[in-house]
Amino acid sequence: MKLKALIIEDNEQNMYMLTFLLENNNYEVFQAFNGLDGIKAAIEHSPDVILLDIQLPQMDGYQIAKELRKKSDLQHIPIVAVTSHAMVGDREKAMESGATGYIEKPIDPDNFIQRMESYFSEELQQRKIRL
Ligand code: MN
């Protein structure tokens, strides 16, 4: 069984790149292009990790993270904010909203997966190793 990753991202190119990287690293990928679909997909698929864009139409990534954390089943899932806002305070804002980690865009394909997995719990890292 593969680990499941949910990507919430509205930019087609970023979605393509993240999907490509994750699939190449043996993840099963679910895609959502907006917050509402992302929350629905999180409930439906219980992913092992959620990659969350911050700049999204309607509901932004901060709001989405807050909504996800309200659901008891989703509280333990690592949420990694992926954002091009390289502004002071963004990391803090993401963490306050419930994100586990933060990776700035443009993403570096050579270390993205490693950085994402660095936010996994010990238990999840062990599961990944055993797969
Ligand atoms: Mn975006």
Backbone and ligand atoms as CSV (ligand in chain L), in Angstrom:
chain,resi,resn,atom,element,x,y,z
A,1,MET,N,N,0.835,-1.205,0.000
A,1,MET,CA,C,0.000,0.000,0.000
A,1,MET,C,C,0.865,1.248,0.000
A,2,LYS,N,N,0.471,2.225,-0.801
A,2,LYS,CA,C,1.249,3.465,-0.878
A,2,LYS,C,C,0.760,4.461,0.165
A,3,LEU,N,N,1.620,5.394,0.518
A,3,LEU,CA,C,1.159,6.530,1.313
A,3,LEU,C,C,0.323,7.412,0.389
A,4,LYS,N,N,-0.698,8.056,0.969
A,4,LYS,CA,C,-1.592,8.903,0.180
A,4,LYS,C,C,-1.293,10.372,0.430
A,5,ALA,N,N,-1.157,11.110,-0.661
A,5,ALA,CA,C,-0.910,12.554,-0.559
A,5,ALA,C,C,-2.051,13.303,-1.230
A,6,LEU,N,N,-2.552,14.313,-0.547
A,6,LEU,CA,C,-3.560,15.202,-1.145
A,6,LEU,C,C,-2.878,16.536,-1.458
A,7,ILE,N,N,-3.017,16.978,-2.698
A,7,ILE,CA,C,-2.477,18.274,-3.103
A,7,ILE,C,C,-3.639,19.237,-3.311
A,8,ILE,N,N,-3.608,20.368,-2.604
A,8,ILE,CA,C,-4.613,21.415,-2.811
A,8,ILE,C,C,-3.874,22.597,-3.421
A,9,GLU,N,N,-4.103,22.818,-4.702
A,9,GLU,CA,C,-3.300,23.787,-5.474
A,9,GLU,C,C,-4.090,24.201,-6.695
A,10,ASP,N,N,-4.174,25.492,-6.975
A,10,ASP,CA,C,-4.984,25.941,-8.116
A,10,ASP,C,C,-4.178,26.142,-9.387
A,11,ASN,N,N,-2.865,26.144,-9.287
A,11,ASN,CA,C,-2.047,26.383,-10.472
A,11,ASN,C,C,-1.717,25.051,-11.162
A,12,GLU,N,N,-2.114,24.944,-12.428
A,12,GLU,CA,C,-1.977,23.676,-13.168
A,12,GLU,C,C,-0.539,23.178,-13.210
A,13,GLN,N,N,0.367,24.109,-13.452
A,13,GLN,CA,C,1.779,23.710,-13.577
A,13,GLN,C,C,2.350,23.202,-12.260
A,14,ASN,N,N,2.002,23.911,-11.191
A,14,ASN,CA,C,2.463,23.458,-9.871
A,14,ASN,C,C,1.842,22.116,-9.516
A,15,MET,N,N,0.568,21.968,-9.847
A,15,MET,CA,C,-0.116,20.700,-9.582
A,15,MET,C,C,0.577,19.568,-10.333
A,16,TYR,N,N,0.911,19.819,-11.574
A,16,TYR,CA,C,1.564,18.810,-12.406
A,16,TYR,C,C,2.906,18.413,-11.807
A,17,MET,N,N,3.675,19.411,-11.446
A,17,MET,CA,C,5.022,19.185,-10.898
A,17,MET,C,C,4.969,18.421,-9.573
A,18,LEU,N,N,4.083,18.835,-8.687
A,18,LEU,CA,C,3.976,18.167,-7.377
A,18,LEU,C,C,3.489,16.725,-7.547
A,19,THR,N,N,2.512,16.543,-8.442
A,19,THR,CA,C,1.985,15.199,-8.696
A,19,THR,C,C,3.083,14.293,-9.242
A,20,PHE,N,N,3.833,14.813,-10.185
A,20,PHE,CA,C,4.938,14.069,-10.792
A,20,PHE,C,C,5.954,13.635,-9.731
A,21,LEU,N,N,6.350,14.568,-8.894
A,21,LEU,CA,C,7.345,14.267,-7.858
A,21,LEU,C,C,6.827,13.215,-6.874
A,22,LEU,N,N,5.596,13.393,-6.450
A,22,LEU,CA,C,5.031,12.465,-5.459
A,22,LEU,C,C,4.844,11.069,-6.056
A,23,GLU,N,N,4.313,11.016,-7.279
A,23,GLU,CA,C,4.100,9.697,-7.889
A,23,GLU,C,C,5.424,8.976,-8.116
A,24,ASN,N,N,6.429,9.724,-8.465
A,24,ASN,CA,C,7.756,9.130,-8.649
A,24,ASN,C,C,8.358,8.633,-7.346
A,25,ASN,N,N,7.826,9.132,-6.253
A,25,ASN,CA,C,8.302,8.692,-4.950
A,25,ASN,C,C,7.304,7.761,-4.284
A,26,ASN,N,N,6.499,7.109,-5.137
A,26,ASN,CA,C,5.631,6.034,-4.664
A,26,ASN,C,C,4.444,6.483,-3.810
A,27,TYR,N,N,3.978,7.704,-4.021
A,27,TYR,CA,C,2.764,8.149,-3.346
A,27,TYR,C,C,1.570,7.976,-4.264
A,28,GLU,N,N,0.412,7.703,-3.646
A,28,GLU,CA,C,-0.853,7.778,-4.369
A,28,GLU,C,C,-1.344,9.215,-4.198
A,29,VAL,N,N,-1.659,9.883,-5.309
A,29,VAL,CA,C,-1.962,11.319,-5.257
A,29,VAL,C,C,-3.441,11.607,-5.492
A,30,PHE,N,N,-3.985,12.488,-4.674
A,30,PHE,CA,C,-5.328,13.031,-4.877
A,30,PHE,C,C,-5.179,14.524,-5.095
A,31,GLN,N,N,-5.955,15.056,-6.030
A,31,GLN,CA,C,-5.811,16.468,-6.382
A,31,GLN,C,C,-7.083,17.249,-6.071
A,32,ALA,N,N,-6.896,18.462,-5.587
A,32,ALA,CA,C,-8.029,19.383,-5.438
A,32,ALA,C,C,-7.543,20.765,-5.853
A,33,PHE,N,N,-8.399,21.476,-6.595
A,33,PHE,CA,C,-7.990,22.774,-7.131
A,33,PHE,C,C,-8.573,23.951,-6.344
A,34,ASN,N,N,-9.328,23.650,-5.296
A,34,ASN,CA,C,-9.829,24.717,-4.417
A,34,ASN,C,C,-10.079,24.141,-3.025
A,35,GLY,N,N,-10.348,25.036,-2.103
A,35,GLY,CA,C,-10.463,24.647,-0.706
A,35,GLY,C,C,-11.591,23.689,-0.392
A,36,LEU,N,N,-12.772,23.971,-0.952
A,36,LEU,CA,C,-13.911,23.106,-0.638
A,36,LEU,C,C,-13.688,21.684,-1.122
A,37,ASP,N,N,-13.183,21.565,-2.355
A,37,ASP,CA,C,-12.882,20.228,-2.880
A,37,ASP,C,C,-11.778,19.579,-2.049
A,38,GLY,N,N,-10.826,20.396,-1.608
A,38,GLY,CA,C,-9.720,19.872,-0.799
A,38,GLY,C,C,-10.213,19.296,0.522
A,39,ILE,N,N,-11.105,20.002,1.167
A,39,ILE,CA,C,-11.630,19.534,2.454
A,39,ILE,C,C,-12.447,18.251,2.253
A,40,LYS,N,N,-13.254,18.252,1.189
A,40,LYS,CA,C,-14.030,17.038,0.871
A,40,LYS,C,C,-13.102,15.846,0.622
A,41,ALA,N,N,-12.049,16.088,-0.155
A,41,ALA,CA,C,-11.110,15.007,-0.490
A,41,ALA,C,C,-10.377,14.518,0.760
A,42,ALA,N,N,-10.067,15.433,1.665
A,42,ALA,CA,C,-9.372,15.043,2.898
A,42,ALA,C,C,-10.262,14.123,3.725
A,43,ILE,N,N,-11.557,14.449,3.795
A,43,ILE,CA,C,-12.489,13.634,4.569
A,43,ILE,C,C,-12.678,12.270,3.903
A,44,GLU,N,N,-12.786,12.301,2.579
A,44,GLU,CA,C,-13.051,11.062,1.841
A,44,GLU,C,C,-11.860,10.106,1.836
A,45,HIS,N,N,-10.651,10.628,1.645
A,45,HIS,CA,C,-9.490,9.757,1.425
A,45,HIS,C,C,-8.565,9.606,2.629
A,46,SER,N,N,-8.755,10.357,3.693
A,46,SER,CA,C,-7.808,10.401,4.820
A,46,SER,C,C,-6.361,10.261,4.371
A,47,PRO,N,N,-5.850,11.281,3.705
A,47,PRO,CA,C,-4.478,11.206,3.217
A,47,PRO,C,C,-3.471,11.148,4.368
A,48,ASP,N,N,-2.262,10.693,4.047
A,48,ASP,CA,C,-1.188,10.652,5.044
A,48,ASP,C,C,-0.481,11.989,5.139
A,49,VAL,N,N,-0.583,12.781,4.063
A,49,VAL,CA,C,0.011,14.122,4.062
A,49,VAL,C,C,-0.812,15.024,3.143
A,50,ILE,N,N,-0.893,16.305,3.507
A,50,ILE,CA,C,-1.605,17.279,2.673
A,50,ILE,C,C,-0.634,18.394,2.305
A,51,LEU,N,N,-0.500,18.640,1.011
A,51,LEU,CA,C,0.272,19.783,0.529
A,51,LEU,C,C,-0.724,20.885,0.214
A,52,LEU,N,N,-0.511,22.038,0.801
A,52,LEU,CA,C,-1.516,23.088,0.752
A,52,LEU,C,C,-0.939,24.393,0.220
A,53,ASP,N,N,-1.426,24.786,-0.945
A,53,ASP,CA,C,-1.098,26.100,-1.492
A,53,ASP,C,C,-1.778,27.143,-0.595
A,54,ILE,N,N,-1.188,28.307,-0.481
A,54,ILE,CA,C,-1.805,29.350,0.348
A,54,ILE,C,C,-2.685,30.279,-0.479
A,55,GLN,N,N,-2.197,30.675,-1.640
A,55,GLN,CA,C,-2.982,31.578,-2.496
A,55,GLN,C,C,-3.935,30.782,-3.353
A,56,LEU,N,N,-5.193,30.784,-2.950
A,56,LEU,CA,C,-6.222,30.031,-3.663
A,56,LEU,C,C,-7.458,30.900,-3.781
A,57,PRO,N,N,-8.289,30.648,-4.800
A,57,PRO,CA,C,-9.523,31.432,-4.928
A,57,PRO,C,C,-10.483,31.104,-3.780
A,58,GLN,N,N,-11.383,31.995,-3.482
A,58,GLN,CA,C,-12.366,31.838,-2.392
A,58,GLN,C,C,-11.691,31.651,-1.046
A,59,MET,N,N,-11.491,30.404,-0.662
A,59,MET,CA,C,-10.939,30.123,0.656
A,59,MET,C,C,-9.417,30.027,0.541
A,60,ASP,N,N,-8.662,30.795,1.320
A,60,ASP,CA,C,-7.203,30.684,1.194
A,60,ASP,C,C,-6.668,29.536,2.053
A,61,GLY,N,N,-5.397,29.264,1.885
A,61,GLY,CA,C,-4.789,28.118,2.557
A,61,GLY,C,C,-4.870,28.190,4.076
A,62,TYR,N,N,-4.808,29.389,4.623
A,62,TYR,CA,C,-4.896,29.523,6.084
A,62,TYR,C,C,-6.265,29.056,6.576
A,63,GLN,N,N,-7.293,29.508,5.872
A,63,GLN,CA,C,-8.669,29.099,6.250
A,63,GLN,C,C,-8.849,27.591,6.104
A,64,ILE,N,N,-8.281,27.068,5.025
A,64,ILE,CA,C,-8.418,25.625,4.780
A,64,ILE,C,C,-7.753,24.837,5.904
A,65,ALA,N,N,-6.540,25.254,6.277
A,65,ALA,CA,C,-5.832,24.549,7.361
A,65,ALA,C,C,-6.668,24.577,8.638
A,66,LYS,N,N,-7.247,25.730,8.939
A,66,LYS,CA,C,-8.076,25.841,10.148
A,66,LYS,C,C,-9.267,24.894,10.097
A,67,GLU,N,N,-9.930,24.847,8.924
A,67,GLU,CA,C,-11.087,23.952,8.773
A,67,GLU,C,C,-10.676,22.487,8.932
A,68,LEU,N,N,-9.553,22.137,8.320
A,68,LEU,CA,C,-9.096,20.743,8.400
A,68,LEU,C,C,-8.817,20.352,9.846
A,69,ARG,N,N,-8.214,21.258,10.600
A,69,ARG,CA,C,-7.854,20.949,11.990
A,69,ARG,C,C,-9.057,20.855,12.918
A,70,LYS,N,N,-10.221,21.369,12.472
A,70,LYS,CA,C,-11.422,21.251,13.297
A,70,LYS,C,C,-11.953,19.824,13.312
A,71,LYS,N,N,-11.573,19.040,12.313
A,71,LYS,CA,C,-12.106,17.682,12.205
A,71,LYS,C,C,-11.172,16.724,12.934
A,72,SER,N,N,-11.715,16.015,13.901
A,72,SER,CA,C,-10.847,15.209,14.768
A,72,SER,C,C,-10.057,14.154,13.993
A,73,ASP,N,N,-10.648,13.615,12.934
A,73,ASP,CA,C,-9.957,12.595,12.147
A,73,ASP,C,C,-8.748,13.153,11.396
A,74,LEU,N,N,-8.737,14.452,11.212
A,74,LEU,CA,C,-7.693,15.057,10.367
A,74,LEU,C,C,-6.642,15.806,11.180
A,75,GLN,N,N,-6.766,15.778,12.497
A,75,GLN,CA,C,-5.871,16.605,13.312
A,75,GLN,C,C,-4.418,16.161,13.298
A,76,HIS,N,N,-4.189,14.873,13.084
A,76,HIS,CA,C,-2.810,14.354,13.166
A,76,HIS,C,C,-2.091,14.402,11.818
A,77,ILE,N,N,-2.809,14.723,10.727
A,77,ILE,CA,C,-2.200,14.657,9.389
A,77,ILE,C,C,-1.232,15.820,9.185
A,78,PRO,N,N,0.002,15.531,8.745
A,78,PRO,CA,C,0.887,16.654,8.456
A,78,PRO,C,C,0.352,17.503,7.299
A,79,ILE,N,N,0.253,18.790,7.529
A,79,ILE,CA,C,-0.151,19.730,6.486
A,79,ILE,C,C,1.067,20.584,6.177
A,80,VAL,N,N,1.531,20.521,4.939
A,80,VAL,CA,C,2.701,21.299,4.554
A,80,VAL,C,C,2.246,22.423,3.629
A,81,ALA,N,N,2.373,23.650,4.108
A,81,ALA,CA,C,2.011,24.817,3.306
A,81,ALA,C,C,3.095,25.025,2.247
A,82,VAL,N,N,2.645,25.236,1.014
A,82,VAL,CA,C,3.584,25.474,-0.083
A,82,VAL,C,C,3.194,26.816,-0.682
A,83,THR,N,N,4.056,27.790,-0.532
A,83,THR,CA,C,3.619,29.133,-0.904
A,83,THR,C,C,4.712,30.004,-1.489
A,84,SER,N,N,4.281,30.886,-2.360
A,84,SER,CA,C,5.218,31.816,-2.979
A,84,SER,C,C,5.256,33.159,-2.254
A,85,HIS,N,N,4.387,33.320,-1.266
A,85,HIS,CA,C,4.463,34.538,-0.445
A,85,HIS,C,C,5.733,34.425,0.365
A,86,ALA,N,N,6.834,34.983,-0.048
A,86,ALA,CA,C,7.984,34.865,0.854
A,86,ALA,C,C,8.013,36.077,1.758
A,87,MET,N,N,6.915,36.310,2.449
A,87,MET,CA,C,6.848,37.511,3.277
A,87,MET,C,C,7.044,37.198,4.743
A,88,VAL,N,N,7.613,38.150,5.437
A,88,VAL,CA,C,7.833,37.983,6.865
A,88,VAL,C,C,6.494,37.725,7.533
A,89,GLY,N,N,6.454,36.714,8.366
A,89,GLY,CA,C,5.218,36.431,9.080
A,89,GLY,C,C,4.373,35.351,8.436
A,90,ASP,N,N,4.639,35.001,7.189
A,90,ASP,CA,C,3.832,33.984,6.512
A,90,ASP,C,C,3.981,32.617,7.145
A,91,ARG,N,N,5.220,32.292,7.484
A,91,ARG,CA,C,5.454,31.000,8.117
A,91,ARG,C,C,4.652,30.922,9.430
A,92,GLU,N,N,4.742,31.988,10.216
A,92,GLU,CA,C,4.047,32.026,11.502
A,92,GLU,C,C,2.537,31.904,11.290
A,93,LYS,N,N,2.059,32.630,10.281
A,93,LYS,CA,C,0.620,32.605,9.993
A,93,LYS,C,C,0.181,31.191,9.589
A,94,ALA,N,N,1.002,30.541,8.787
A,94,ALA,CA,C,0.684,29.175,8.360
A,94,ALA,C,C,0.674,28.237,9.561
A,95,MET,N,N,1.661,28.368,10.424
A,95,MET,CA,C,1.752,27.478,11.581
A,95,MET,C,C,0.577,27.730,12.541
A,96,GLU,N,N,0.232,29.005,12.726
A,96,GLU,CA,C,-0.905,29.331,13.604
A,96,GLU,C,C,-2.208,28.748,13.068
A,97,SER,N,N,-2.313,28.651,11.740
A,97,SER,CA,C,-3.533,28.115,11.135
A,97,SER,C,C,-3.612,26.603,11.260
A,98,GLY,N,N,-2.514,25.990,11.658
A,98,GLY,CA,C,-2.550,24.542,11.851
A,98,GLY,C,C,-1.602,23.764,10.956
A,99,ALA,N,N,-0.838,24.470,10.108
A,99,ALA,CA,C,0.124,23.759,9.256
A,99,ALA,C,C,1.247,23.183,10.115
A,100,THR,N,N,1.786,22.070,9.629
A,100,THR,CA,C,2.893,21.404,10.324
A,100,THR,C,C,4.225,21.960,9.830
A,101,GLY,N,N,4.252,22.340,8.557
A,101,GLY,CA,C,5.495,22.806,7.967
A,101,GLY,C,C,5.212,23.763,6.828
A,102,TYR,N,N,6.281,24.256,6.248
A,102,TYR,CA,C,6.179,25.344,5.283
A,102,TYR,C,C,7.323,25.202,4.283
A,103,ILE,N,N,7.001,25.178,3.007
A,103,ILE,CA,C,8.039,25.127,1.970
A,103,ILE,C,C,7.750,26.244,0.973
A,104,GLU,N,N,8.778,27.026,0.678
A,104,GLU,CA,C,8.582,28.147,-0.241
A,104,GLU,C,C,8.692,27.733,-1.704
A,105,LYS,N,N,7.894,28.387,-2.537
A,105,LYS,CA,C,7.998,28.253,-3.993
A,105,LYS,C,C,9.002,29.279,-4.489
A,106,PRO,N,N,9.679,29.079,-5.591
A,106,PRO,CA,C,9.561,27.874,-6.417
A,106,PRO,C,C,10.164,26.667,-5.709
A,107,ILE,N,N,9.526,25.522,-5.862
A,107,ILE,CA,C,10.027,24.342,-5.173
A,107,ILE,C,C,11.247,23.791,-5.904
A,108,ASP,N,N,12.120,23.176,-5.136
A,108,ASP,CA,C,13.321,22.556,-5.691
A,108,ASP,C,C,13.041,21.054,-5.804
A,109,PRO,N,N,12.912,20.552,-7.047
A,109,PRO,CA,C,12.553,19.141,-7.226
A,109,PRO,C,C,13.575,18.184,-6.597
A,110,ASP,N,N,14.808,18.645,-6.434
A,110,ASP,CA,C,15.844,17.762,-5.891
A,110,ASP,C,C,15.682,17.489,-4.401
A,111,ASN,N,N,15.039,18.392,-3.690
A,111,ASN,CA,C,14.909,18.125,-2.245
A,111,ASN,C,C,13.492,18.282,-1.704
A,112,PHE,N,N,12.533,18.482,-2.592
A,112,PHE,CA,C,11.177,18.739,-2.114
A,112,PHE,C,C,10.613,17.593,-1.254
A,113,ILE,N,N,10.743,16.370,-1.761
A,113,ILE,CA,C,10.166,15.217,-1.053
A,113,ILE,C,C,10.831,15.048,0.319
A,114,GLN,N,N,12.139,15.192,0.317
A,114,GLN,CA,C,12.874,15.080,1.581
A,114,GLN,C,C,12.408,16.138,2.585
A,115,ARG,N,N,12.214,17.341,2.097
A,115,ARG,CA,C,11.758,18.414,2.992
A,115,ARG,C,C,10.345,18.135,3.495
A,116,MET,N,N,9.488,17.697,2.590
A,116,MET,CA,C,8.118,17.375,2.988
A,116,MET,C,C,8.118,16.275,4.056
A,117,GLU,N,N,8.915,15.248,3.822
A,117,GLU,CA,C,8.924,14.108,4.760
A,117,GLU,C,C,9.575,14.462,6.094
A,118,SER,N,N,10.338,15.528,6.105
A,118,SER,CA,C,10.949,15.944,7.377
A,118,SER,C,C,9.868,16.425,8.356
A,119,TYR,N,N,8.680,16.708,7.848
A,119,TYR,CA,C,7.585,17.127,8.720
A,119,TYR,C,C,6.717,15.952,9.170
A,120,PHE,N,N,7.071,14.755,8.749
A,120,PHE,CA,C,6.307,13.574,9.157
A,120,PHE,C,C,6.626,13.222,10.609
A,121,SER,N,N,5.653,12.630,11.257
A,121,SER,CA,C,5.906,12.078,12.588
A,121,SER,C,C,6.853,10.883,12.433
A,122,GLU,N,N,7.455,10.492,13.539
A,122,GLU,CA,C,8.340,9.316,13.536
A,122,GLU,C,C,7.581,8.090,13.008
A,123,GLU,N,N,6.344,7.946,13.465
A,123,GLU,CA,C,5.532,6.788,13.074
A,123,GLU,C,C,5.322,6.775,11.547
A,124,LEU,N,N,5.038,7.928,10.987
A,124,LEU,CA,C,4.788,8.008,9.538
A,124,LEU,C,C,6.082,7.786,8.751
A,125,GLN,N,N,7.181,8.289,9.253
A,125,GLN,CA,C,8.466,8.061,8.580
A,125,GLN,C,C,8.790,6.565,8.555
A,126,GLN,N,N,8.481,5.898,9.650
A,126,GLN,CA,C,8.729,4.451,9.712
A,126,GLN,C,C,7.832,3.707,8.719
A,127,ARG,N,N,6.587,4.128,8.632
A,127,ARG,CA,C,5.679,3.479,7.669
A,127,ARG,C,C,6.194,3.655,6.263
A,128,LYS,N,N,6.660,4.831,5.942
A,128,LYS,CA,C,7.197,5.131,4.607
A,128,LYS,C,C,8.399,4.220,4.309
A,129,ILE,N,N,9.252,4.046,5.281
A,129,ILE,CA,C,10.440,3.217,5.106
A,129,ILE,C,C,10.055,1.754,4.843
A,130,ARG,N,N,9.026,1.303,5.536
A,130,ARG,CA,C,8.629,-0.105,5.403
A,130,ARG,C,C,7.908,-0.407,4.098
A,131,LEU,N,N,7.425,0.603,3.407
A,131,LEU,CA,C,6.666,0.350,2.167
A,131,LEU,C,C,7.576,-0.095,1.034
L,1,MN,MN,MN,-2.250,29.355,-5.878
